[in-house]
Amino acid sequence: MSSTVIPTLRYRDAQAGIEYLQNVLGFEATLVVDGTGGAIEHAQLRHGSGMVMLSSIQDSEYQRAADDDGRDPTGTGAIYIVVDDPYAHAEKARSFGANIIMEPEEQDYGGAAYALKDHEGNIWSFGSYNPWG
């Protein structure tokens, strides 16, 4: 049986999330479905052979998540993306004002990596270590 994992994120301002992923992180929007009142119902963004999906968080969904455990349901994702040159990727992200929270550095397990926090608090790590080989 084959399996594909696609991280899915919720943003308060999903349109700004799409722009951030495209301009700062190098994603390509392949599908954007507008919702009511300026919300994004569903979006798919590719980065190489990987993909993330995102949407606007609805008020009822936000309230339900906050009621369950008191946490903000946005800004809680952490995603790792394999790139050829994390140092160059970090410099491009920095040129857009990205909040680099871990500078690019060689990792004990192999490759180099860096991390940033996006405008809504999600952590994005980019590294040259590829666990698939």
N, C-alpha and C positions, 0 to 999 in steps of 0.2 A: 504494500500500500504506500502510495506517495503522499507526502504532506508538505504544505507550504504555510509558513508563518508570516503574517502581515500585521505589523503593529498598527494599532488604531488609537488616535489621540482625539481629545475634545479640547476645543479652544473657545474662550469667551469671544474672541474676535478671529474667527476662522479665516476670513479674507486676509487679514494681516499675517496669519500663520502661513497661508499659501505663499504670500509674497516673500516672507522671511525664508521659507524653505527653498524657494526658487532663487532668489537673489543672493542670499548669504550662504546657503548650504549646497547649491547646485542641483536641486531637484527639478524635475520637469512635470508640470501638471498635465495629466493625460485625460482626466475627467473631473469636471466641477459641476455639481448639480445645485442650483440656487434653491433656497427655501423661502419661506415667507419673511417679510420684514428685514431683508438684507442678510438673513442667516444663510449658512452653507449647509445644505441637507447632507451632502456626501461629496468627498473629493478623493481622488487617487493621484499620488505623486510618485514618480519613478526616480530612482537613483541607480544607474547601471542596471543590473538585473534584479534589484530589490525594489520594494514599494512600501509606502505607508499610506494609510487612509486617515482622513480626518473629517470632522464636522464641527458645527457650532454646538455648544452645549445649550440645551433648552432649559428654561427656568425651572420646569418641573423636575427634570433630571438632576439639575444642580441642587435643588432643595432636597430631593430624595437622598442623594449621596451625602449631603451635609447632615441630614437627620440620622442616617445610619451610623456614621462613625465620626462626625464632626470635621472631617477633612475636606478641603477644597478638592473637587474632582478634576480640576484642570492643573496642568503643570506638574504632573506626577510621573510622567513617562521617562524612561531611560533607554536609549537605543544606541546600538553599536553598528557602525557602517565601515566596511572595508574599503580603503582607498589606496592608490599606489603611493602617494607621497603626502603623509599627514602634515609635514612641515609646510609645504606649499599650500595645502588646503587651509591650514590654520592662518597663514598670512592673508589669504583671500578673505576668509571670514573676518579677520581682524580689520581689514580695510573697509568693511561694512559696519564696523563698530561692534562686532560680536563680543559677548561677555565670556572671554576665555577663562575657564575655571581651573584648567590644568594645562600647562604649557606642553607642547610636543616634547616627548622624551622617549628614549629607548625603554622597552619593557623587559622584565626578567623572563617572561614566557615567550618572547620573540616579537620582533617588529617594533614599531614606534607608534605612539598614540597621543592624542590630546582630547580635551573635552571642553564643551561650552554649554552655557545655559541660555535657552532661547527667551524671547520676550515674555513668555508666560510661565517660565520656570522648568520646562522639560530639559533634561540633560541629554546631549547628543555627543557621543564619543566617536572619533574617527581614527582608524589605525590601519597599519599595513599588515598586522597579524591576521591571517585567514585560517580559521579553525578547520575549514574544508580542504585545506591543502593548497 
